[in-house]
Amino acid sequence: MAGKNAQGFVEVTFEDQQNINKFSRLNTRMHELAAQVKAKKKILEDLEDAGNELMLSDEDSVRFVIGECFVHVEKDHAEERLQDLTDECSKDVEVANEEISNIKDQMKELKTVLYAKFKDSINLEE
């Protein structure tokens, strides 16, 4: 059982402090990834809208944004580029979601260890 001092407080060892710090870093990273996923999903939505507009277009040449410039490209090339961008963005979302899942698992383990020792003396909620 955890050693308590004279006032009844649980001592925080170096290992405990390392676990608390690790939990904090993981929590921060999880929130950063969640923000990235939200931004990527917005980009995916925009790409889907652009694809729909492109399908409705009856022109052979369309304007495509590269950086801050509009470039005239053939409709087929624009469709291919949109598909590539959509695939890349979807992959990024998938990778970020996997990392979030791994982080949640690690945080759950740390919560178990830290709550077992500190009980109500520590708050590990987001």
N, C-alpha and C positions, 0 to 999 in steps of 0.2 A: 504494500500500500504506500501511497505517497507520503513523504515525511512532512509533518506540519510543524511550524515553529510555535513559539509560546503564545502568540496571538491567534492561532488557529488557521493561519494562512498557509497555503501549499507553497513549498519552495519551487522556484522555477530554475531548472538546471539549464546548462548550456545546450544540451540536446533538445530540451523543451523549447527553448528560444529559437533554435534552428528550425524546428518543426513549425512554430508559429510564423516565422519569417517566410518559410517555404509556402505555407498556406496563403499568406498574403500575396506573394509573387504569383502563385497560380491563379488566385482570384482576380488579380489585376490583368493577367494575360487572358483569362477567360472573357473578361469584359471587353478587352481590346478585340479579341477574335469575334465576339458577338457583334460589335460595331462594324467590323469588316464584312461579316456575313450579310448584315443588313444593307450595307452600301453595295455589295456585289449583287444582291437580289434586286435592288433598285436598277442597277445597270442591266441585269438580265431582262427586267421588265421593259426598259427602254429599248433594248436590242430587239425584243419581240415586237414592240410597237413599230420599230423601224422596218423589220421584216414584213410586217403586215402592210405597211404603206408601200413598200417596194413591190409587193405582189399586186397591189392595186394599180400601180403605175403602168402606163402604157407606153412609156418612152423607152428608147433603146439605150440612152445615155442618162445617167443620174449623177447628182452631186453627192460625193462621199467625203466625210470629214476625216482628215488626217492631221492630227495635232490641232492647230487652230485655223487650218485652211480647208476650203472646199475644193475638191478635185473632181473633174468629170471623168467617170469610168463607165464601162459597159455594165448593163444591168446584171448580167451573169456573174461578172467579177465581183460586183457589190454583194450579191447574194452569197457567194462563196466566202467573202471576207466577213460578212455578218455571221455566217454559220461558224467560222473559225473563232470569232470573238465570243460567240455564245458558248461554244464548247470549252474554251479556255476559262471563261468566267464560271461555268458550271463546275469545272474541275476544281477551281480555287475554292468554291463554296463547299464542295465535298471534302476537300482536304482540311479546311478550317473546322468543319463540323466534326470530323474525326478527331482532330486535336482537342476540341472542346470536350468531346466524350472522354478522351484519355485524361484530361485535366480534372473533370468531374470525378472520375474514379480515384485519382490520387487525392483529391480534396476529401472525398468520403473516408478514405483510409486515415488521413491525418485527423479528421474530425473525431473518428472513433478513438484514436490514441489520445488525443488531447482532452476530449470530454471524459474519458475514463479516468484521467488523472485530475483534472481541474473541475469537473462537474459543472456547477452553475457559476463558477468563478470566471469563466471565459465565454466570450460571445464570438462564435465563428460564422455567423450568418452574413450574408452578402448585404 
